[in-house]
Amino acid sequence: MSATALSLARPADLAEASRALADGGRALAGGTDLVPLLRDGLVRAESLVDVRAALPRGIEGERIGAGTTLAELEGSDDVPDALREACRLAASPQLRMMGTIGGNLLQATRCWYWRLAFPCRLHGGDVCHAREGEHREHAILGNDFCASAHPSDPAAALLALDATVETTKRRLPLGDLYRLPDESDHEVTMLEPDELVVALEVERAEGSVYLKAMDRQRFSFPLVGVAAVHRNAETRIALSGVAPIPWALASAEDLEGATPLPGTAYKLEIARALVRRALEAVA
C-alpha cells in the first residue's frame, strides 16, 4: 500500500490514539523518519495516526513531553547539557524543527542493507550482509546477530542521564525500552503495537556532555557519539552509533570487550578517545 493511499486519523487524546494504533495504524508526529520508510516500502501500515494533538509537548520541570521537538530541547536551559547538545548535533535545523523526541528515540536503523531491502536478518533473512560487505558505519558492540548501528544521538544522552520513559501502558527506565534483535524477535524496542511513548523524566545532573564524531562537520548521523553524566558521585556513559541499540558502558574499560568488524575497528579508537574526553569534561 502506498503512502498516498493511506487513511489518516487525528485522535484528540491518548486513548483514542491507542485504539487507532491497535487497528493497524502507525503513529505519525514529525514524520521525518516514518514518511521516507513508507515511501520506500520498508514500513507498511493500514493507516496513519497523527498523534500530535494527543501527545504532551513542552518541558515542565523534569518532565519532557514526547511531542517536544529537538529544536525546543536544544534551545531550553531547563534540560541537561548532554541532551541539549545531542539534539543540536542530531540533524539539520529544518529536521530539528519537525522531529519529536519521542520519534527520535524510535528511529529505524540507517544500515544501508536494511534500507535497500536486502534479505538481511532484520528483514527475516538468515544473513547479516554487513559482515560480508561494506560496513564502515556499522556496530562494534552487541553485533552478534545484527551489525546495524542505532542512529539516535538524544537516545544516548538520555540513557546516560538515566531517564525514565512513560508510555500509554507503563513506566520504565530508558534502557529497558530497547532490546537487541535476535532470531525470535527482530524488533529493537519493547513497545507493543498500540503503545505510545508519552513523556520522559530526566533528573538534573551536576555535569553532563555529549561528544560526536561524524563524517561531515554538521548534520550527519553518528559514527560514534558519547554521552557522560556525573550525578551523586557517579558517572554514567552511553554511546550512539556503535550497536544496534543505544549502548551503556559501566566503565571505559568495557570498550575492551568490543567486537569490531574489519572495517569498523577505527570506531573503537574514536570511542576510546571520546570517552576519555567526555569523562574529563564531567570530572
C-alpha positions, -999 to 999 in steps of 0.1 A, spaced: 0 0 0 15 34 -10 17 63 14 -7 83 -7 -34 56 -3 -33 56 35 -61 69 56 -53 95 82 -67 96 118 -63 126 140 -71 114 176 -78 140 202 -64 121 232 -42 91 240 -70 66 245 -83 73 210 -47 72 196 -41 38 212 -73 24 197 -63 36 162 -29 21 166 -44 -12 177 -64 -13 144 -32 -13 123 -22 23 123 12 38 125 19 68 148 29 100 129 43 131 147 71 149 129 73 122 102 109 128 94 117 91 97 84 74 90 75 91 58 106 80 39 102 45 52 66 44 39 77 58 6 104 32 2 81 3 12 102 -6 43 72 1 66 36 -9 59 5 4 77 -32 2 74 -35 39 83 -15 68 97 -24 81 132 -14 118 136 -7 119 173 4 155 176 -28 166 193 -27 137 217 9 139 229 21 163 255 46 188 243 70 210 262 91 209 293 77 210 328 103 207 355 119 173 349 92 160 326 95 163 288 65 156 266 72 131 238 58 157 213 85 182 221 108 189 191 145 186 191 148 223 184 128 231 215 150 209 237 181 223 221 170 259 229 160 252 265 180 259 296 158 235 316 174 203 302 209 189 309 237 200 286 242 165 272 206 163 259 208 198 245 240 191 226 228 158 214 197 175 200 218 202 184 240 177 166 212 153 156 201 168 123 197 199 102 177 229 116 147 221 95 145 185 107 151 196 143 121 219 140 99 190 129 113 159 146 100 150 181 120 135 209 96 105 211 100 97 174 138 102 175 141 75 202 123 50 179 143 57 147 149 28 123 184 17 116 205 35 90 221 2 78 221 5 40 214 -32 35 182 -29 55 173 4 38 178 -11 4 156 -41 14 183 -67 12 171 -100 27 191 -94 59 183 -108 93 161 -78 103 141 -85 71 137 -121 80 167 -135 62 195 -156 76 225 -134 67 239 -102 81 251 -87 48 273 -62 66 296 -89 77 304 -99 41 301 -64 25 309 -28 32 304 -19 68 324 11 79 293 27 96 282 -4 114 284 -17 150 313 -27 172 292 -38 202 262 -62 206 266 -72 169 265 -110 170 231 -112 153 229 -79 135 257 -53 129 234 -23 124 241 9 144 214 28 162 214 64 149 198 84 177 221 110 195 195 120 221 189 83 230 225 80 242 223 112 261 190 101 278 205 67 285 234 83 303 210 106 321 191 75 334 159 89 320 125 73 327 101 66 299 63 70 304 42 52 278 4 47 275 8 15 294 38 17 318 68 34 332 103 20 326 140 31 326 150 42 291 175 13 289 146 -11 292 129 4 262 155 -12 239 164 -48 232 190 -64 209 173 -82 180 176 -119 177 162 -148 157 129 -149 176 123 -111 175 138 -86 151 124 -55 169 149 -33 188 123 -18 212 99 -33 237 69 -12 226 37 -30 218 19 -21 185 -7 1 203 17 16 228 30 52 226 59 70 243 41 98 261 69 116 281 103 114 296 115 122 331 151 135 333 167 144 365 192 173 367 229 164 366 259 181 382 277 178 349 270 163 315 284 163 280 277 148 246 305 144 221 301 132 185 323 120 156 307 121 122 316 121 85 306 157 79 311 187 101 274 191 106 241 173 103 253 137 99 245 105 118 270 95 144 299 73 136 304 74 174 286 95 199 295 95 236 274 109 265 288 112 300 268 123 330 280 130 366 254 128 393 257 119 430 293 109 429 285 85 400 294 89 363 274 72 336 285 67 300 264 58 269 272 56 233 254 60 199 264 47 165 282 16 179 255 -10 185 220 -19 172 206 0 203 219 28 224 247 13 244 256 19 281 291 13 294 297 5 330 332 20 326 357 30 299 373 -5 302 341 -21 289 353 -10 254 379 -37 255 351 -62 250 341 -47 217 339 -69 186 345 -46 156 344 -59 121 375 -52 100 361 -20 86 348 -7 119 380 -11 140 386 27 136 353 33 156 369 16 186 398 41 186 373 70 182 352 57 211 382 54 234 392 90 227 357 104 230 350 85 263 383 98 277 374 134 267 339 131 280 350 118 314 375 146 317 348 171 309 324 160 337 351 151 362 
